[in-house]
Amino acid sequence: MDARYVFTVRFRVEPETDGVSLDPDEFETRLYRDADPPGEEGWLFFRDNLWRGEINDERHFRRLTEEELGARVLSAEYRALETDEEYLEALKDEIRTDLGTFNADSVSEVLNKYLGSSLEVQR
């Protein structure tokens, strides 16, 4: 069972030593965050951070990412949840057990509400 969130992140590296500079000092890259197993602590990352396939509070997300990267994050965009079929089925089962948590009537509504169309099943 395997899944990860994919983001595009633009960050700036600021040297801490006088007389040292970078050119360019801004970089854009892919950031991958492992998705926690459904039902375990952290598994609601998608609910807490995404809405309709986008980051719901970019400033907050940038601050969290800055702490993780140790660099100033200028922008972040959600790209996808890459998952295998086993993880996706476990995720759907966990969502189904408590649709009220998501204020939704179906699993597909929950997935669309938070992930939009940015769900990629890897075979």
C-alpha positions in Angstrom: 0.0 0.0 0.0 1.6 3.2 -1.2 0.5 6.8 -1.7 2.0 10.3 -1.7 0.9 13.9 -2.2 2.7 15.8 -5.0 3.2 19.6 -4.9 5.1 22.1 -7.0 7.2 24.3 -4.7 9.1 27.5 -5.5 11.7 28.4 -2.8 14.5 30.8 -2.2 17.9 29.9 -0.8 19.4 32.7 1.3 23.0 32.2 2.3 23.7 32.9 5.9 27.3 34.0 5.3 28.3 37.5 4.1 30.1 37.4 0.8 28.2 34.3 -0.5 25.5 34.6 -3.1 23.6 32.4 -5.4 22.5 32.9 -9.0 19.7 31.9 -9.4 18.6 32.0 -5.8 15.1 30.8 -6.5 14.3 27.2 -7.5 11.1 25.3 -8.4 10.8 21.6 -7.8 8.4 18.8 -6.9 7.8 18.1 -3.3 6.5 14.6 -2.4 4.8 14.0 1.0 4.0 10.4 2.0 0.3 9.9 2.6 -0.3 8.4 6.0 -2.2 5.0 6.0 -6.0 5.5 6.2 -7.3 5.5 9.8 -3.9 6.3 11.3 -2.7 9.6 12.7 -2.2 12.2 9.8 -4.4 10.4 7.3 -6.8 13.4 7.1 -4.1 15.5 5.6 -6.2 15.9 2.4 -9.2 17.1 4.4 -7.2 19.6 6.5 -5.1 21.0 3.6 -6.9 20.7 0.3 -10.1 21.9 -1.2 -11.3 21.1 -4.7 -7.8 20.0 -5.8 -6.0 23.1 -4.4 -4.2 24.0 -1.2 -6.9 25.6 1.0 -4.6 28.0 2.9 -1.4 28.5 0.9 0.2 30.8 3.4 -0.2 28.3 6.2 1.1 25.5 3.9 4.1 27.6 2.9 5.0 28.1 6.6 4.8 24.3 7.3 6.9 23.6 4.2 9.5 26.2 5.1 9.9 24.4 8.5 10.4 21.1 6.7 12.8 22.4 4.0 14.7 25.0 6.0 14.2 27.5 3.1 11.9 30.3 2.3 9.0 29.0 0.3 7.6 31.5 -2.2 4.7 29.5 -3.6 3.2 26.0 -3.4 0.7 24.3 -5.6 -1.0 20.9 -5.1 -0.6 18.6 -8.1 -1.9 15.1 -7.2 -2.4 12.3 -4.8 -0.4 9.4 -6.4 -1.7 6.2 -5.1 -1.8 2.5 -5.8 -5.1 0.7 -5.9 -4.7 -0.9 -2.5 -4.2 2.5 -0.8 -7.1 4.0 -2.7 -9.5 1.2 -1.6 -8.4 1.5 2.0 -8.9 5.3 1.8 -12.4 4.8 0.4 -13.2 2.2 3.1 -12.1 4.6 5.8 -14.0 7.5 4.4 -17.1 5.3 4.0 -17.1 4.5 7.8 -17.8 8.1 8.7 -19.1 10.2 5.9 -20.5 12.7 8.5 -16.9 13.8 9.2 -16.7 15.1 5.7 -20.3 16.4 5.5 -20.9 14.3 2.4 -23.3 11.7 1.1 -20.8 9.5 -0.8 -17.1 8.6 -1.0 -16.8 10.0 -4.5 -18.2 13.3 -3.2 -15.5 13.4 -0.5 -12.7 12.6 -3.0 -14.0 15.3 -5.4 -14.6 17.8 -2.6 -11.0 17.7 -1.4 -8.8 16.2 -4.2 -10.7 17.5 -7.2 -9.6 15.5 -10.3 -6.0 15.3 -9.0 -6.0 11.6 -8.1 -3.6 9.4 -10.0 -3.8 5.7 -9.6 -0.5 4.0 -10.3 -0.6 0.4 -11.5 
